[in-house]
């Protein structure tokens, strides 16, 4: 699991392996204890790149959240 803290928000992201070797990344944005946004994406990467995919999506979500404020 990846946890980022940006602009008062906390982003938690994790890559869940799929049977075909790809992964699904789930990410949530929290403002304090309240979840304000959830995100899900299927990613075609090999198992050794799952953590990198989770971090990239967490960073992308952090940027999207900052822009929407």
C-alpha positions in Angstrom: 0.0 0.0 0.0 1.2 3.5 -0.9 0.1 6.4 1.4 0.7 10.0 0.2 0.0 13.2 2.1 -0.7 16.2 -0.2 -2.3 19.6 0.5 -4.1 18.3 3.7 -5.4 15.2 2.0 -4.3 11.6 2.4 -4.2 9.3 -0.6 -4.0 5.5 -0.1 -3.4 3.3 -3.1 -2.8 -0.5 -3.5 -2.3 -2.8 -6.4 -4.3 -6.0 -6.3 -2.9 -8.8 -8.5 -5.1 -10.3 -11.1 -4.9 -13.9 -12.4 -3.4 -12.8 -15.8 -0.5 -11.1 -14.1 -1.9 -7.6 -14.4 -3.3 -5.7 -11.5 -6.1 -3.5 -10.4 -5.2 -0.3 -8.5 -7.6 1.0 -6.0 -7.1 4.4 -4.4 -9.0 6.5 -2.0 -8.6 10.2 -1.1 -9.3 11.2 2.5 -9.9 14.6 4.1 -9.3 13.8 7.7 -11.3 10.6 8.4 -13.8 11.3 5.6 -13.3 9.6 2.2 -14.0 12.1 -0.5 -13.1 10.1 -3.6 -12.5 6.6 -4.7 -10.7 5.5 -7.8 -10.1 2.2 -9.6 -8.1 1.3 -12.6 -7.0 -1.9 -14.3 -3.3 -1.8 -15.3 -1.4 -4.1 -17.6 1.9 -4.4 -15.9 3.9 -7.4 -14.6 4.0 -8.3 -11.0 7.3 -6.6 -10.3 5.8 -3.3 -11.4 2.6 -3.4 -9.3 4.0 -1.1 -6.5 5.2 1.4 -9.2 1.8 1.4 -10.8 0.1 2.1 -7.4 2.5 5.0 -6.7 2.0 6.5 -10.1 -1.8 6.4 -9.8 -1.6 7.8 -6.2 0.5 10.7 -7.6 -2.0 11.2 -10.4 -4.9 11.2 -8.0 -3.1 13.7 -5.8 -2.7 16.1 -8.7 -6.3 15.7 -9.8 -7.5 16.3 -6.2 -5.3 19.5 -5.9 -6.6 20.8 -9.3 -10.3 20.3 -8.3 -9.9 22.3 -5.1 
